[in-house]
Structure formats: C-alpha cells, structure tokens
C-alpha cells in the first residue's frame, strides 16, 4: 500500500495543476517575452536631453578652484591624496537632473546650514555648512552635482566653500 501512495499523490497534483491538457497554452495579450513589441507607451522623444555629460574638470583645474593640489581618483572624483579632502562632480542628463532636483533640494535643506537658489534663470542651488558644500545646476548641457568636503583651507575662510563652489559653477558647460 505504501508503494501506491506516492504515485497517487503525484497523479492528484498533476490533475489539479492541469498537466496533460491537449493544446498549447495561449498567452494573454501583452504578456510574454516580446510583450513590449506591440505596446506603444507614447513617451516623449527625449534622446537629445538624455545625454550624460563627461566630467568637465581635470585635477589641475580642481586644484585651482580649491587652492591645493588634487589627485584624480577617477569617475570625476578628486582627493587631496591624504584621504581627507574630497571633491566630486556627478553628471547626469538634463532630464535626469530635473527628475531628482526636488528631492536633492529637500535633502540639502536638512543637511546644510544655508541653502540658496542660484538665480539668474538657472535651476540650481548652493548649500554650505562648516565642513562642506553642495551645488546642483541643471542646464542645457546637463545636470551637475558638485560636492566638497573636509577642505581645511576652505573651512578656515569666511565663505571659503561658497566662493570655491561658485568658481566651479562658473566653469561648468552651459
């Protein structure tokens, strides 16, 4: 009797799951590996606005803005070579920048001591605190987020971070 229990259980499972039906299963419309082939999402053609710009600076240029030697660490990240000061430029397409701008601005309001709009028709802000700064600019050339932290020289000067970031922003492609 024990030998018959396992085959009976398997037969019941197969019967309940529909295994052994006569025809091939017909997929529902819009489901399957090529489901998106017939679907028209009617999205705007933003190919021209979806280009991510390259890193706009070299280590030498960054050194000029912050007043100390900098080392290119790759991926538009620059350090002082001691593992302390860091400057990063994150690039994105104009479309991507527009999509994340409100969130970035909200976060900056919570993290930094002062946050000011760039004005002059540009969408962007400059945020500063005692040990760092952040700026976001969205322009026709793309979106740029500049982050500086732990620069002893900049932190020791009144408005040192703000001045350095404004110089960087002036040098960005528009």
C-alpha positions in Angstrom: 0.0 0.0 0.0 2.8 2.4 0.8 4.2 2.0 -2.7 0.9 3.3 -4.1 0.7 6.5 -2.0 3.4 8.5 -3.8 2.2 7.7 -7.3 -1.4 8.6 -6.3 -0.3 11.9 -4.7 1.7 12.8 -7.9 -1.3 11.9 -10.1 -3.6 14.1 -8.0 -1.1 17.0 -8.2 -0.8 16.7 -11.9 -4.6 16.6 -12.3 -5.1 19.7 -10.2 -2.4 21.7 -12.0 -3.8 20.9 -15.4 -0.8 19.0 -16.6 -1.6 16.8 -19.6 -4.1 19.1 -21.3 -4.4 18.6 -25.1 -3.4 22.0 -26.5 -0.6 24.5 -26.1 -1.3 27.3 -23.6 -2.4 30.6 -25.2 -0.6 33.5 -23.6 -2.6 36.6 -22.7 -2.2 39.6 -24.9 0.7 41.8 -23.7 2.3 39.0 -21.6 5.5 37.2 -22.6 9.0 37.8 -23.8 8.1 40.1 -26.6 5.2 41.8 -24.9 6.6 45.2 -25.3 7.0 44.8 -29.0 3.3 45.7 -29.6 2.9 48.2 -26.7 3.1 51.9 -27.5 4.0 53.8 -24.4 3.8 57.2 -26.2 6.7 58.6 -24.3 8.2 61.9 -25.3 11.3 61.7 -27.5 13.9 62.9 -25.1 17.0 61.3 -26.7 18.7 64.7 -27.1 18.0 65.6 -23.5 19.2 62.2 -22.2 22.9 62.7 -22.9 25.0 62.5 -19.8 27.9 64.9 -20.0 31.5 63.9 -19.4 33.5 65.1 -16.4 34.1 68.8 -17.1 37.3 69.1 -15.0 40.8 67.8 -14.6 42.7 67.5 -11.3 44.7 70.6 -12.2 41.6 72.7 -12.7 40.1 71.5 -9.4 43.4 72.4 -7.7 43.0 75.9 -8.9 39.5 76.2 -7.6 40.2 74.8 -4.1 43.8 76.2 -3.7 45.6 72.9 -3.0 47.0 70.0 -5.1 44.4 67.4 -6.0 44.6 63.8 -7.3 42.2 62.5 -10.0 40.6 59.4 -8.4 38.5 58.5 -11.4 34.8 58.9 -12.1 35.0 62.7 -11.7 36.2 62.4 -8.1 39.2 64.3 -6.8 41.0 63.9 -3.5 43.9 65.6 -1.7 46.0 62.4 -1.8 45.7 62.1 2.0 42.2 60.7 2.2 40.8 63.8 3.8 39.5 66.4 1.3 37.2 65.2 -1.4 35.5 66.9 -4.4 33.1 65.0 -6.6 31.2 66.1 -9.6 28.3 63.9 -10.5 27.0 64.4 -14.0 23.6 63.4 -15.4 21.4 64.3 -18.3 19.2 67.3 -18.1 16.1 65.1 -17.9 17.6 63.0 -15.0 18.5 66.2 -13.2 15.0 67.6 -13.5 13.6 64.3 -12.1 15.7 64.3 -8.9 16.1 68.0 -8.3 13.2 68.5 -5.8 14.5 65.6 -3.7 18.1 66.8 -3.7 17.0 70.3 -2.7 14.8 68.9 0.1 17.8 66.9 1.4 20.1 69.9 1.2 17.7 71.9 3.3 18.0 69.3 6.1 21.8 68.7 5.9 23.3 72.1 5.2 23.3 75.3 7.3 22.4 77.6 4.3 20.8 76.8 1.0 20.4 79.5 -1.6 19.0 79.4 -5.1 21.4 80.2 -7.9 19.0 82.6 -9.6 19.8 84.3 -12.9 17.4 82.0 -14.7 19.3 78.8 -13.8 17.7 76.0 -11.9 20.1 75.1 -9.1 21.1 75.8 -5.6 24.2 76.2 -3.4 24.3 74.6 0.0 27.0 75.3 2.6 28.0 74.1 6.0 31.2 74.4 8.1 32.9 71.3 6.7 31.4 71.1 3.2 29.3 72.3 0.3 27.0 71.0 -2.4 25.7 72.7 -5.5 23.3 71.4 -8.2 23.0 73.1 -11.6 20.6 72.0 -14.4 21.4 73.5 -17.7 21.1 72.7 -21.4 24.5 70.9 -21.2 23.2 68.5 -18.5 22.9 68.2 -14.7 25.8 68.7 -12.4 26.0 68.0 -8.7 29.2 69.3 -7.1 30.1 68.1 -3.6 33.1 69.3 -1.5 34.0 68.1 2.0 36.8 68.4 4.5 38.9 71.1 2.9 40.8 72.7 5.8 41.7 75.8 3.8 38.2 76.5 2.6 36.6 75.9 6.0 39.0 78.3 7.7 38.0 81.2 5.4 34.7 83.0 5.7 32.6 81.9 2.7 35.5 79.8 1.5 33.4 76.9 0.4 30.8 79.2 -1.2 33.5 81.0 -3.2 35.2 77.8 -4.4 31.9 76.3 -5.5 30.8 79.5 -7.3 34.1 79.4 -9.3 33.4 75.7 -10.2 29.9 76.5 -11.2 31.0 79.4 -13.4 33.4 76.9 -15.2 30.7 74.3 -15.9 29.4 73.9 -19.5 26.1 75.6 -20.2 
